[in-house]
Amino acid sequence: MSRIIAVYGSATVTQDSEEARLAFHVGVRLAQRGAVVMNGGYGGIMEAVSRGARETGGKVVGVTVDGFLDRKANEHLTVEHSVPDLLERLRVLTEEPDGFLALPGGIGTAAEVFLAWNLLSLGLRRPAPLVLMGNALETILDRSNDKMGIPPAQYDLIHFAHDPDEAVDLVLGGTR
């Protein structure tokens, strides 16, 4: 059975941006490795990673929200999993995947990362890799930053990657 990897990232980047090129490459690499890509199903990073996976023959699940009437699912999804609200979307994007990969994003991406991290640290979901790449959260989540009050052992749940190949290797490499 294929592993499901949630990819989090900005909905607002353009498809000709460096962030979109990065996401496209991640989608290609995940599909080449047989993973199912799961994301929020809309534009930006979500569209780019979806396009990369689909053009490589992979499966892409987009978790969309019924209440987002002004948004349309991207055309590269193989499955649109529509949910009634944002909280249900967060539940699906943090409970179902076998791994998490956060690319550049804003407050929504941060919310997804912190929710997944919290669920992992509390043992409220099965262990799974949590990888951040090209994301400003790396500077905030520096292990030496004791201002957050986060126990040092919880940082062991997060991995930082510096290129798409490393990110895919880490997220598919299993749990720690």
KOLTIKOL-128982 format. One record per residue: residue number from 0; residue in three letters; x, y, z of N, C-alpha, C, O, CB in turn. Coordinates in steps of 0.001 Angstrom, whole numbers, plus 500000, padded with zeros to 6 digits. Glycine has a CB too. Layout:
   resi   resn      n.u      n.v      n.w     ca.u     ca.v     ca.w      c.u      c.v      c.w      o.u      o.v      o.w     cb.u     cb.v     cb.w
    NUM    ALA        X        Y        Z        X        Y        Z        X        Y        Z        X        Y        Z        X        Y        Z
...
//
This chain:
   resi   resn      n.u      n.v      n.w     ca.u     ca.v     ca.w      c.u      c.v      c.w      o.u      o.v      o.w     cb.u     cb.v     cb.w
      0    MET   500837   498817   500000   500000   500000   500000   500885   501252   500000   501887   501314   500713   499046   499995   501220
      1    SER   500509   502224   499209   501283   503464   499096   501171   504303   500350   500119   504366   500986   500822   504273   497894
      2    ARG   502260   504940   500690   502249   505872   501815   501664   507206   501372   501923   507671   500262   503674   506067   502384
      3    ILE   500885   507808   502236   500287   509115   501980   501175   510164   502630   501463   510092   503825   498814   509195   502524
      4    ILE   501607   511140   501838   502446   512220   502353   501701   513537   502172   501384   513937   501052   503834   512256   501631
      5    ALA   501427   514204   503292   500806   515527   503239   501883   516554   502933   502934   516579   503574   500076   515866   504575
      6    VAL   501614   517397   501952   502521   518487   501617   501798   519789   501915   500753   520082   501333   502982   518418   500118
      7    TYR   502364   520566   502826   501802   521849   503220   502568   522967   502532   503770   522841   502295   501839   522023   504756
      8    GLY   501884   524062   502208   502566   525207   501618   501608   526295   501209   500390   526123   501254   503369   524777   500431
      9    SER   502162   527404   500816   501421   528611   500477   500442   528411   499323   500745   527734   498341   502380   529710   500134
     10    ALA   499276   529008   499463   498287   528989   498389   498483   530154   497425   497817   530219   496392   496878   529027   498969
     11    THR   499386   531069   497749   499453   532318   496986   500651   532448   496054   500722   533417   495298   499464   533454   497923
     12    VAL   501595   531508   496078   502733   531643   495167   502284   531404   493734   501347   530643   493488   503862   530661   495547
     13    THR   502951   532054   492791   502635   531873   491381   503353   530641   490850   504366   530213   491402   503024   533125   490564
     14    GLN   502822   530079   489780   503369   528839   489246   504731   529030   488579   505410   528047   488285   502401   528242   488258
     15    ASP   505144   530278   488335   506464   530525   487764   507492   530923   488821   508602   531335   488484   506374   531605   486708
     16    SER   507127   530803   490099   508023   531192   491193   509001   530066   491531   508799   528908   491164   507208   531575   492441
     17    GLU   510066   530442   492241   511040   529452   492711   510374   528457   493667   510683   527266   493633   512232   530152   493412
     18    GLU   509463   528937   494517   508757   528058   495465   507926   527011   494728   507874   525852   495138   507850   528887   496396
     19    ALA   507271   527428   493627   506473   526478   492842   507367   525454   492150   507017   524277   492068   505621   527222   491800
     20    ARG   508507   525896   491656   509450   524948   491025   509927   523913   492051   510047   522729   491738   510674   525710   490417
     21    LEU   510193   524362   493254   510592   523474   494342   509475   522457   494625   509728   521258   494740   510925   524292   495621
     22    ALA   508254   522952   494734   507106   522084   495020   506865   521087   493885   506562   519921   494137   505844   522930   495250
     23    PHE   506998   521538   492651   506842   520647   491500   507832   519488   491596   507457   518331   491407   507044   521422   490174
     24    HIS   509087   519798   491887   510120   518765   492000   509800   517789   493136   510017   516584   493003   511500   519410   492231
     25    VAL   509284   518312   494250   508877   517441   495362   507765   516494   494899   507799   515302   495204   508398   518289   496583
     26    GLY   506790   517018   494169   505704   516172   493651   506220   515078   492741   505783   513931   492833   504690   517015   492904
     27    VAL   507150   515425   491860   507759   514436   490963   508451   513347   491772   508228   512159   491543   508765   515112   490005
     28    ARG   509283   513752   492711   510054   512781   493499   509139   511888   494346   509378   510685   494451   511056   513514   494409
     29    LEU   508104   512463   494943   507172   511640   495734   506477   510614   494852   506362   509448   495229   506123   512528   496437
     30    ALA   506013   511037   493680   505345   510101   492767   506304   509027   492284   505924   507860   492185   504755   510849   491568
     31    GLN   507543   509402   491981   508541   508410   491549   508781   507351   492617   509086   506199   492305   509863   509101   491203
     32    ARG   508644   507743   493861   508857   506814   494980   507578   506083   495376   507582   505310   496334   509406   507564   496185
     33    GLY   506481   506317   494648   505238   505586   494878   504341   506147   495966   503388   505487   496380   505555   504201   495208
     34    ALA   504627   507348   496434   503800   507950   497483   502559   508611   496889   502571   509081   495751   504614   508980   498283
     35    VAL   501502   508637   497673   500311   509416   497351   500513   510796   497964   500821   510915   499150   498989   508725   497886
     36    VAL   500338   511835   497157   500461   513205   497638   499104   513674   498130   498098   513535   497434   501002   514144   496528
     37    MET   499082   514233   499340   497852   514823   499886   498157   516280   500203   499204   516594   500769   497342   514046   501173
     38    ASN   497245   517159   499840   497404   518571   500164   496042   519237   500245   495009   518573   500165   498291   519277   499123
     39    GLY   496046   520547   500403   494801   521292   500544   493999   521456   499267   492861   521921   499312   495095   522618   501086
     40    GLY   494573   521080   498122   493813   520980   496887   493624   522240   496065   492973   522198   495021   492528   520470   497198
     41    TYR   494172   523354   496505   493946   524592   495763   495195   525005   494985   495887   524141   494446   493525   525715   496718
     42    GLY   495500   526305   494913   496584   526825   494098   497912   526904   494818   498102   526308   495879   496226   528165   493598
     43    GLY   498834   527656   494218   500141   527885   494820   500973   526627   494915   501079   525861   493957   499979   528475   496179
     44    ILE   501565   526421   496084   502388   525224   496344   501559   523964   496131   502052   522978   495582   502964   525250   497789
     45    MET   500296   523996   496567   499432   522816   496443   499264   522420   494979   499312   521236   494643   498054   523086   497080
     46    GLU   499068   523404   494113   498915   523122   492684   500220   522607   492080   500212   521655   491301   498453   524380   491938
     47    ALA   501332   523232   492438   502622   522839   491868   503006   521415   492259   503445   520640   491409   503710   523807   492315
     48    VAL   502847   521065   493527   503201   519707   493956   502235   518699   493324   502636   517590   492970   503171   519592   495513
     49    SER   500979   519083   493186   499988   518215   492533   500356   517979   491074   500300   516847   490594   498578   518831   492629
     50    ARG   500729   519035   490374   501105   518936   488962   502333   518039   488797   502372   517192   487904   501383   520339   488374
     51    GLY   503332   518226   489659   504525   517386   489581   504210   515914   489775   504713   515060   489046   505535   517826   490608
     52    ALA   503383   515627   490754   503015   514228   491019   502192   513643   489873   502458   512527   489427   502227   514123   492335
     53    ARG   501204   514380   489399   500337   513868   488327   501080   513653   487029   500874   512648   486348   499189   514812   488089
     54    GLU   501960   514609   486675   502711   514472   485423   503681   513303   485473   504204   512879   484443   503471   515756   485120
     55    THR   503919   512785   486663   504806   511631   486844   503989   510355   487037   504549   509287   487286   505745   511852   488051
     56    GLY   502669   510468   486921   501798   509299   487035   501347   508992   488444   500822   507908   488699   502485   508117   486490
     57    GLY   501542   509927   489371   501176   509702   490763   499727   510050   491075   499009   510628   490259   502074   510495   491649
     58    LYS   499332   509683   492266   497992   509972   492770   498072   511179   493694   498993   511301   494500   497388   508739   493512
     59    VAL   497074   512085   493561   497032   513304   494361   495645   513461   494968   494640   513465   494257   497401   514544   493504
     60    VAL   495602   513589   496290   494357   513809   497018   494354   515249   497513   495261   515667   498233   494200   512797   498209
     61    GLY   493337   516001   497129   493183   517374   497599   492041   517450   498592   490923   517031   498292   492940   518335   496424
     62    VAL   492314   517982   499770   491300   518107   500818   490763   519542   500765   491383   520473   501281   491893   517760   502250
     63    THR   489613   519694   500140   489022   521013   499928   487893   521260   500929   487396   520339   501576   488497   521144   498484
     64    VAL   487505   522537   501035   486506   522953   502023   485247   523453   501312   485311   524357   500479   487080   524058   502953
     65    ASP   484107   522858   501649   482839   523262   501054   482577   524763   501205   482016   525392   500307   481705   522477   501681
     66    GLY   482980   525329   502334   482712   526731   502619   483592   527717   501871   483334   528920   501913   482858   526964   504058
     67    PHE   484625   527240   501190   485502   528133   500419   484900   528328   499030   485401   527783   498047   486960   527555   500319
     68    LEU   483839   529096   498956   483091   529258   497713   483864   530018   496643   483572   529884   495454   481799   529965   497990
     69    ASP   484844   530813   497054   485621   531606   496107   486851   530879   495583   487633   531462   494832   486041   532891   496750
     70    ARG   487040   529618   495965   488211   528858   495535   487774   527640   494736   486715   527059   494972   489065   528431   496748
     71    LYS   488618   527274   493789   488347   526105   492965   489505   525124   493119   490666   525532   493128   488143   526503   491470
     72    ALA   489202   523854   493239   490250   522830   493346   491138   522874   492106   490669   523147   491001   489627   521412   493522
     73    ASN   492423   522601   492304   493311   522615   491134   493018   521400   490257   492501   520385   490724   494810   522626   491569
     74    GLU   493352   521526   489011   492993   520528   487997   493865   519281   488020   493629   518357   487241   493069   521146   486642
     75    HIS   494852   519231   488883   495794   518110   488888   495467   517044   489934   496220   516084   490095   497186   518624   489123
     76    LEU   494362   517206   490637   493971   516221   491651   493427   514965   490982   492761   515045   489950   492918   516815   492614
     77    THR   493710   513808   491567   493044   512581   491121   491828   512317   491992   490876   511669   491556   494015   511374   491163
     78    VAL   491859   512817   493224   490735   512679   494151   490534   514008   494864   491477   514572   495418   490981   511524   495178
     79    GLU   489309   514500   494848   488978   515670   495669   488186   515171   496868   487090   514631   496722   488163   516751   494851
     80    HIS   488748   515358   498041   488105   514969   499292   487541   516250   499896   488260   517014   500540   489115   514240   500284
     81    SER   486269   516472   499686   485626   517700   500148   485125   517521   501580   484475   516528   501906   484459   518093   499210
     82    VAL   485440   518501   502426   485017   518465   503826   484218   519732   504132   484337   520724   503412   486250   518336   504785
     83    PRO   483403   519709   505196   482519   520844   505455   483193   522122   505951   482686   523217   505708   481517   520440   506439
     84    ASP   484338   521998   506647   484928   523211   507220   486438   523052   507401   486997   521972   507209   484265   523544   508570
     85    LEU   487078   524155   507775   488527   524189   507907   489040   523254   508997   490095   522641   508833   488981   525595   508192
     86    LEU   488316   523134   510099   488772   522245   511173   488771   520779   510735   489663   520018   511110   487887   522418   512411
     87    GLU   487785   520387   509953   487766   519010   509427   488913   518821   508431   489535   517759   508385   486393   518693   508744
     88    ARG   489183   519840   507649   490306   519767   506709   491613   519553   507469   492424   518709   507086   490387   521055   505849
     89    LEU   491818   520312   508542   493020   520144   509356   493090   518748   509962   494166   518155   510039   493062   521194   510461
     90    ARG   491950   518228   510389   491932   516876   510946   492400   515861   509913   493250   515020   510204   490524   516516   511441
     91    VAL   491849   515940   508710   492228   514991   507658   493707   515145   507311   494417   514149   507170   491357   515198   506395
     92    LEU   494179   516388   507172   495565   516642   506764   496591   516334   507855   497793   516323   507587   495710   518078   506344
     93    THR   496128   516082   509080   497072   515748   510158   496878   514344   510716   497763   513844   511410   496939   516745   511278
     94    GLU   495768   513700   510441   495535   512351   510957   495795   511256   509932   496326   510203   510286   494127   512236   511452
     95    GLU   495438   511477   508680   495516   510420   507678   496910   510161   507110   497240   509009   506828   494607   510747   506568
     96    PRO   497743   511195   506932   499035   510965   506278   500008   510099   507076   499925   509974   508298   499681   512275   505996
     97    ASP   500936   509507   506319   502014   508714   506894   503286   509541   507070   504282   509053   507604   502297   507500   506019
     98    GLY   503248   510785   506621   504360   511704   506760   503919   513094   506364   502894   513268   505704   505554   511253   505917
     99    PHE   504702   514090   506771   504366   515490   506544   505586   516210   505980   506705   516021   506455   503881   516167   507856
    100    LEU   505356   517040   504959   506424   517827   504358   505916   519254   504183   504990   519497   503409   506885   517216   502991
    101    ALA   506517   520189   504896   506103   521595   504829   507080   522381   503980   508281   522407   504251   506004   522213   506241
    102    LEU   506553   523019   502950   507307   523886   502063   506998   525331   502448   506250   525552   503400   506961   523606   500561
    103    PRO   507548   526327   501740   507277   527712   502119   505773   528007   502199   504992   527599   501340   507937   528660   501125
    104    GLY   505406   528718   503242   503998   529040   503427   503813   530095   504488   504777   530628   505038   503213   527802   503789
    105    GLY   502577   530385   504763   502228   531415   505731   501559   530842   506959   501959   529795   507467   501333   532438   505098
    106    ILE   500541   531531   507432   499892   531162   508685   499188   529807   508594   499183   529050   509565   498895   532233   509084
    107    GLY   498598   529494   507443   497947   528190   507281   498941   527053   507355   498685   526036   508000   497204   528129   505963
    108    THR   500070   527222   506700   501136   526210   506745   501654   526055   508164   501867   524939   508638   502294   526586   505794
    109    ALA   501858   527187   508845   502334   527132   510237   501325   526395   511112   501713   525595   511963   502580   528559   510793
    110    ALA   500044   526654   510913   499007   525978   511701   499060   524472   511465   498948   523692   512411   497606   526526   511345
    111    GLU   499230   524059   510218   499300   522633   509899   500531   521994   510536   500446   520911   511116   499322   522423   508376
    112    VAL   501660   522659   510427   502904   522126   511002   502771   521992   512512   503073   520936   513068   504107   523034   510651
    113    PHE   502326   523046   513182   502246   523002   514640   501203   522004   515124   501405   521362   516155   501929   524380   515187
    114    LEU   500095   521858   514407   499097   520861   514804   499663   519446   514642   499536   518616   515542   497804   521024   513965
    115    ALA   500284   519177   513495   500880   517846   513294   501937   517571   514359   501974   516483   514933   501505   517731   511879
    116    TRP   502793   518549   514624   503860   518411   515616   503281   518158   517002   503783   517311   517740   504745   519666   515634
    117    ASN   502235   518883   517355   501604   518710   518668   500985   517317   518788   501146   516656   519814   500527   519795   518898
    118    LEU   500289   516871   517763   499693   515531   517796   500782   514457   517934   500623   513495   518685   498854   515281   516517
    119    LEU   501879   514634   517206   502993   513683   517303   503612   513704   518694   503880   512652   519275   504064   513999   516250
    120    SER   503839   514899   519227   504521   514993   520526   503665   514483   521674   504199   514008   522676   504923   516427   520799
    121    LEU   502353   514573   521547   501451   514077   522588   501084   512606   522397   500392   512025   523232   500188   514913   522614
    122    GLY   501542   512013   521315   501210   510619   521025   499755   510424   520652   499195   509346   520853   501539   509757   522205
    123    LEU   499137   511471   520108   497720   511398   519742   497493   510916   518316   496359   510851   517841   497080   512747   519917
    124    ARG   498566   510586   517655   498493   509948   516342   499733   509066   516222   500687   509215   516986   498409   511016   515162
    125    ARG   499711   508153   515262   500858   507260   515083   502087   508076   514665   501949   509120   514027   500543   506160   514024
    126    PRO   503265   507612   515017   504491   508333   514646   504595   508510   513131   504183   507643   512361   505729   507587   515170
    127    ALA   505153   509647   512722   505330   509955   511306   506408   511019   511175   506555   511862   512059   503994   510432   510657
    128    PRO   507171   510989   510071   508182   512022   509866   507534   513381   509596   506522   513470   508901   509106   511637   508705
    129    LEU   508119   514415   510143   507692   515800   509928   508922   516544   509417   509893   516738   510149   507104   516466   511261
    130    VAL   508867   516960   508148   510012   517557   507474   509656   518964   507015   508583   519196   506459   510460   516689   506276
    131    LEU   510569   519900   507254   510407   521270   506795   511528   521588   505818   512690   521253   506048   510405   522268   507988
    132    MET   511152   522251   504705   512147   522630   503717   511796   523986   503115   510668   524211   502678   512255   521562   502616
    133    GLY   512776   524883   503100   512566   526187   502496   511539   527017   503235   510953   527950   502686   512148   526028   501076
    134    ASN   511334   526662   504481   510278   527275   505272   510909   528141   506356   511847   527711   507028   509348   526196   505893
    135    ALA   510402   529352   506527   510940   530265   507538   510803   529707   508950   511434   530219   509875   510240   531610   507451
    136    LEU   510002   528682   509131   509853   528084   510460   511167   527506   510975   511340   527350   512184   508790   526994   510428
    137    GLU   512085   527191   510086   513368   526633   510525   514096   527604   511453   514734   527174   512414   514254   526299   509309
    138    THR   514010   528898   511180   514687   529865   512044   513965   530012   513379   514602   530238   514408   514783   531226   511349
    139    ILE   512653   529886   513369   511876   529988   514606   512052   528740   515457   512110   528824   516684   510390   530210   514293
    140    LEU   512135   527592   514814   512202   526312   515524   513631   525839   515748   513886   524639   515847   511438   525259   514758
    141    ASP   514534   526759   515825   515924   526442   516140   515974   525863   517554   515471   526465   518503   516843   527712   516014
    142    ARG   516573   524712   517675   516671   523993   518948   517256   524868   520060   516937   524680   521235   517526   522743   518775
    143    SER   518106   525815   519689   518729   526658   520708   517829   527818   521148   518183   528559   522065   520043   527203   520187
    144    ASN   516687   527978   520509   515763   529059   520853   514914   528631   522045   513864   528013   521869   514860   529435   519638
    145    ASP   515355   528950   523241   514637   528507   524436   513481   529438   524798   512808   529211   525803   515596   528405   525609
    146    LYS   513240   530470   524010   512145   531408   524286   510776   530786   524043   509773   531292   524547   512295   532651   523429
    147    MET   510720   529716   523293   509441   529070   522985   508972   528177   524133   507782   527876   524216   509560   528245   521701
    148    GLY   509851   527754   525001   509471   526884   526101   509178   525455   525674   508450   524737   526359   508281   527444   526788
    149    ILE   509730   525045   524566   509505   523702   524031   510591   522775   524566   511777   523079   524435   509497   523708   522467
    150    PRO   510208   521651   525166   511214   520702   525656   512126   520235   524520   511647   519934   523426   510530   519488   526318
    151    PRO   513417   520176   524768   514375   519809   523712   514037   518505   522987   514254   518413   521778   515749   519692   524305
    152    ALA   513525   517520   523672   513226   516228   523039   512167   516358   521950   512143   515558   521015   512760   515222   524087
    153    GLN   511302   517345   522058   510260   517496   521041   510831   517956   519699   510218   517737   518655   509205   518486   521518
    154    TYR   511990   518585   519725   512631   518982   518473   513096   517767   517665   513301   517864   516455   513817   519903   518761
    155    ASP   513261   516634   518333   513666   515425   517624   512596   514943   516648   512877   514116   515781   513985   514325   518616
    156    LEU   511384   515450   516781   510289   515065   515892   510304   515830   514569   509566   515487   513645   508965   515285   516587
    157    ILE   511145   516865   514474   511199   517697   513271   512536   517486   512569   513588   517418   513205   510996   519198   513622
    158    HIS   512470   517384   511238   513665   517246   510410   513691   518404   509422   512650   518798   508896   513691   515866   509666
    159    PHE   514862   518944   509172   515009   520036   508223   515767   519532   506999   516818   518901   507114   515740   521244   508871
    160    ALA   515210   519826   505826   515834   519425   504566   516259   520676   503801   515698   521756   503987   514861   518556   503710
    161    HIS   517254   520509   502942   517774   521656   502201   517567   521548   500697   517868   522486   499959   519233   521820   502487
    162    ASP   517053   520404   500238   516699   520272   498825   515598   519217   498706   515397   518424   499626   517952   519884   497954
    163    PRO   514883   519207   497576   513744   518284   497418   514091   516813   497592   513312   516060   498177   513137   518471   496071
    164    ASP   515242   516397   497095   515613   514981   497222   515805   514594   498680   515333   513545   499118   516893   514687   496432
    165    GLU   516496   515440   499426   516691   515180   500854   515350   515171   501582   515118   514324   502445   517628   516236   501475
    166    ALA   514464   516110   501238   513155   516196   501890   512342   514916   501656   511736   514374   502581   512377   517424   501368
    167    VAL   512342   514447   500409   511584   513226   500095   512221   512019   500779   511511   511160   501303   511518   513000   498561
    168    ASP   513544   511946   500780   514210   510842   501485   513834   510834   502963   513556   509778   503530   515740   510948   501331
    169    LEU   513826   512015   503587   513496   512094   505020   512042   511726   505285   511755   510988   506227   513775   513501   505554
    170    VAL   511129   512226   504474   509714   511987   504745   509309   510535   504427   508368   510010   505023   508854   512962   503930
    171    LEU   510005   509902   503509   509695   508511   503192   510599   507520   503909   510414   506308   503808   509794   508294   501711
    172    GLY   511583   508051   504638   512557   507189   505289   512047   506464   506511   512768   505639   507071   513726   507978   505665
    173    GLY   510845   506736   506942   510294   506072   508117   510232   506995   509297   510487   508194   509184   511104   504860   508467
    174    THR   509896   506435   510424   509741   507213   511641   511007   507121   512479   511853   506249   512282   508524   506731   512446
    175    ARG   511103   508045   513411   512261   508033   514309   511844   507671   515705   512682   507609   516604   512965   509383   514312
//
